Amino acid sequence: MSDADLTVAVDDHELAADWVEENPETRAAIREALPLAGDATRWGDELYFRTSVDVDPESSRLEVATGALAYWAQGNALCLFWGPTPASDGDAPKAAGPVNVVARVRDVDALDSVDGGAQVRVEET
């Protein structure tokens, strides 16, 4: 995991993640605020937790890739997607509102065992 940009710890699972170029202002604000941690709420195959970060929507979208780590401006929250949510039309993750994708988790398989909420911590490696 040493070549990853970020470590996303979800309860006892440590996941490697890499920054993406899609939303540079949001990414910079989150990077400056790291480490970020919180009690996450599960919504379908998404975990989200409130942060102190306050950034406007940038290149926001509703549908995201599996493994997306995104900032939800409306809720000042960091979101981790690994499958369909109640808003999804099929198997693809879909946010409740527009999100700014900032990173991608490499392997999300461990998240299938998350039951309910979880402790999440995001930090640079």
N, C-alpha and C positions, 0 to 999 in steps of 0.2 A: 504494500500500500504506500510505500515511501515516495513513489513518483506521482501520487495524486496531489491535487491542489488543496483538497479539503478532506476532513474526516467528519462524517455524519454519524453520531452515536445515537442509536435508538434503543433504549433500555440496555440490554447486554450486547447488542449487535453493533459492530463498527463497520461502516460502509465508506468506501472510497468514492470521491466525487471530484469533478473537474469543472472549473469555470467555463462558461460559454460567452461568446462575444455579443450576444443579442441585445443586451440592455446594459451598456457600460456605466451609465450614471447610477443605476440601481446597484449593480455589482460593486462599484466603488463605495457606496454608502454602507452596504452590508459588510464588505471587507473591513472597513474602518471600525464597525461596531463589533466585530468578532472578538472573542467567542460569544455566540448567542445560544441561549438555552431556555427551555421552558417545558411546562406540562402541556403536551400536545393532545388535541382532541382528534378523534378519528371520524372521518366522514367518507364512508365507502372505503376505497383503497387510497385514501389521502390522510396524512397527518398535518395539522397546522397548529402553530402557537404564536401568540402575540409577541411583538418585539418593540424595542424603543426606536427602531428605524422609521423614518417618516419621509417617503419619497413619492413623487407624483408618478402616475402611470407613464410608461415610456413606450416600448413596443409591446403593448399588452395584448394578450389573447386568451381565449377561453379553453381551446383544446391544446393539450400539451403532450409531449412524448412521455412514455414510461420512464421513470427515473428523474423526471424534472424536479428541480429545486427552484421554487419561484416565490416572488414577493407579491402579496395581495395588498395593494395600496388601500383599498377600502377598509380593510380590517387591521392594517399595520401588522400583518402576520407573514411568517415564513411557512411555506407549504411544501410538502414532499408527496409526490404522486407516484404510485406504482401499479395502478389499475383503474377500473371504472369507478366512478363516483355516482351518487344519486342523480347528478345532472347529465351523465353520459348517455349517448344514444346507442352505443355499442360497447365494445371492449376498451376503447381508448379513454384515457383520463380526460375529464372535463371539469374545469374549476367552476365554483359558484358565481364568480365574477372575474373580470379580466385580471390576469396576473403577468408579472414581468419575470420571465425565466432567466435565472442567473447562473445555474450550474446543472450538471447532470450526474446522478449517482450511477456508477458503473454496473452494479449488480444488486437488484432489489429483491431477490428471492427470499431473503431472510425476513422481509417485512410481512410475508404471508402469515407468520406465526404471531404477529402483534394482535392482541385481543383487547379492543377498547382503546383507551388513551395510552400514552407512553411518555417517558422522559426523553427529550431530544436535545442534543447538543451539537452545534456546528462550529468547527474551528479549522484554522489553516494548519496544514501539516508541515 
